[in-house]
Amino acid sequence: MLKTGLAITIAIYMAHILGIESATYAGIAASFAIQPNIYRSFQTVLEQFYANIFGVGIGALVVLALGNDPVVTGFTIVLVIGVCMYIKMNESTVGLAIIAVLAVMETTDMALLHFAGVRFSALTLGILSAFLINLVFIPPKYELRLFRSIDQVTSDILQWLRISTKHLSDDPALRTEIDRIQTEIHRIDNMFLLFSEEKVYRKKDRIPRMRKLILFRQMIYTSKKSLATLRAFHQYDHKVEHIPREFRQVLIDELDKIIYSHERLLLSAMGKIKKNPTKSIEDITDPDIPNLVNTLIQVYEQEDNDRLALLPLASRLMEYHKEILHLQKILYSYQNFHEQADLDIKDKTGP
């Protein structure tokens, strides 16, 4: 947000200083050309120049041949979008090409070539201003933001899991929360992509960086499995209520252990608890999901109609537990091999 405003300001100021008319178009181009990190800026700058050339060039040719009637303008924009999609330009670049077409096909008393040159210069200045800001502006700390988002989403999921297992959740509210959490996970996936695109320039930092990416990816995947488990409990809640009370309590106890294990790993990643808990603690808190599933099957062996009813739920629990064990292995491996390369997840603005 700050980068976009700064890029627009610089583009407009530079247009006034250089005497380029239509400084507003320089600001518009800067807003379309800004990127979230340096990698994407380098990746798209040439594409943005090509889009500017396509938009201005095709627009000028169409005006020379057919004029700038609104129907002709609309047809030209469709043509430019088709060209951009054919060469697989991204959405922001396509938007920049559309702006270039509109800028050139606007009614004017100037000579067409001079007018097209002015607009091309203004748009190019906007692209360059955005590229400059992307280079010099301090990139956001995606690592800190990513972990905070994972931690918050996971906490929400685990809280709803605890509520659901005790049959205290409101069905419409839970359904709304599941949809919201799913949207948040999509946002986390995009943030992870931005984090993975950050460049590492020192050779000694590359291996820790690769391990860190693997760790964050597994954290996200484990959170997705916890959400799948929450969906399963929501879907089969009415069936859980009718299983024997003794087994239902065992199911709740084992799920509590899974939740605790997940929370323990996140706290360990933050450095708030011991990296390797004592054996006695592990014996108390580690879930025994395979035994739970076997017990579940035995409970329904005498009831042919319902014996498989909760197997999808058992399957989700097995998958969730498997990913937690995998996350534990990756986290402890990272902590053992890179004791001096802690996760950058602490807020340095605090006391």
Residue pairs with C-beta under 8 A, 6 or more apart in sequence:
3 34
3 133
3 134
3 137
4 30
4 31
4 34
6 133
6 137
7 30
7 31
7 33
7 34
7 126
7 129
7 130
7 132
7 133
8 27
8 30
8 31
8 126
8 129
9 27
10 30
10 129
10 132
10 133
11 23
11 26
11 27
11 29
11 30
11 125
11 126
11 129
11 130
12 23
12 24
12 26
12 27
14 26
14 125
14 129
15 21
15 22
15 23
15 26
15 122
15 125
16 23
18 125
20 26
20 118
20 121
20 122
20 125
21 118
21 122
22 103
22 118
22 119
22 122
23 122
25 99
25 103
25 119
25 122
25 123
25 126
26 122
26 123
26 125
26 126
26 129
27 126
28 99
28 123
28 126
29 52
29 96
29 99
29 122
29 123
29 124
29 125
29 126
29 127
29 130
30 126
30 127
30 129
30 130
30 133
31 126
31 130
32 48
32 92
32 93
32 95
32 96
32 99
32 126
32 130
33 44
33 45
33 48
33 92
33 96
33 126
33 127
33 129
33 130
33 131
34 130
34 133
34 134
35 41
35 43
35 44
35 130
35 134
36 139
36 140
36 194
37 134
37 139
37 142
37 194
37 197
37 198
38 134
38 135
38 139
38 199
39 197
39 198
39 199
40 134
40 197
41 130
41 131
41 134
41 135
44 90
44 92
44 93
45 127
45 131
47 89
47 90
47 93
48 93
48 96
48 127
49 124
49 127
50 87
50 89
51 84
51 89
51 93
51 94
51 96
51 97
51 100
52 96
52 97
52 100
52 120
52 123
52 124
52 127
53 120
54 80
54 83
54 84
54 97
54 100
55 80
55 96
55 97
55 98
55 99
55 100
55 101
55 103
55 104
55 123
56 100
56 101
56 103
56 104
56 116
56 119
56 120
56 123
58 76
58 79
58 80
58 83
58 101
59 76
59 80
59 100
59 101
59 102
59 103
59 104
59 105
59 116
60 104
60 112
60 113
60 116
62 68
62 72
62 75
62 76
62 105
63 104
63 105
63 112
64 112
66 72
68 105
68 106
68 107
72 105
73 101
73 102
73 105
76 101
76 105
77 98
77 101
77 102
80 97
80 98
80 100
80 101
81 94
81 97
81 98
83 97
84 93
84 94
84 97
85 94
89 97
96 123
96 127
99 123
100 119
100 120
100 123
103 119
103 122
103 123
104 115
104 116
104 119
104 120
108 115
110 118
139 198
141 344
142 191
142 194
142 195
142 198
143 195
143 212
143 216
143 343
143 344
143 345
144 344
144 345
144 346
144 347
145 191
146 188
146 191
146 192
146 195
146 216
147 216
147 219
147 269
147 343
147 345
148 345
149 184
149 187
149 188
149 191
150 188
150 216
150 219
150 220
150 223
150 266
151 266
151 270
152 184
153 181
153 184
153 185
153 188
153 223
154 219
154 222
154 223
154 226
154 262
154 266
156 177
156 181
157 181
157 223
157 226
157 227
157 230
158 226
158 259
158 262
158 263
160 169
160 174
160 177
160 178
160 230
161 226
161 229
161 230
161 233
161 255
161 259
162 256
162 259
163 169
163 174
164 174
164 230
164 233
164 234
164 237
165 233
165 240
165 251
165 252
165 255
165 256
166 252
167 237
167 240
167 241
169 234
171 234
174 234
175 234
178 227
178 230
178 231
178 234
181 227
182 227
185 220
185 223
185 224
185 227
188 220
188 223
189 220
192 216
192 217
192 220
195 213
195 216
196 213
200 206
200 209
205 341
208 338
208 341
211 330
211 333
211 334
211 337
211 338
212 334
212 341
212 343
214 330
215 269
215 327
215 330
215 331
215 334
215 343
218 323
218 326
218 327
218 330
219 266
219 269
219 327
221 323
222 262
222 320
222 323
222 324
222 326
222 327
225 316
225 319
225 320
225 323
226 262
226 320
228 316
228 319
228 320
229 255
229 316
229 317
229 320
231 316
232 312
232 313
232 316
232 317
233 240
233 313
235 312
236 309
236 310
236 312
236 313
239 306
239 309
239 310
240 248
240 251
240 310
240 313
241 248
243 251
243 299
243 310
244 299
247 295
247 296
247 299
250 292
250 295
251 292
251 296
254 287
254 288
254 289
254 292
254 317
255 287
255 317
257 285
257 286
257 287
258 287
258 289
258 317
258 320
258 321
258 324
260 285
261 285
261 286
261 287
261 324
261 328
262 324
262 327
264 273
264 277
264 285
265 324
265 327
265 328
265 331
267 273
268 274
268 275
268 331
268 335
269 331
269 343
269 345
270 343
270 345
270 346
271 342
271 346
275 332
275 335
276 332
277 285
287 321
289 317
289 318
289 321
290 318
292 314
292 317
293 314
293 317
293 318
296 310
296 311
296 314
297 307
297 311
300 306
300 307
300 308
300 309
300 310
301 307
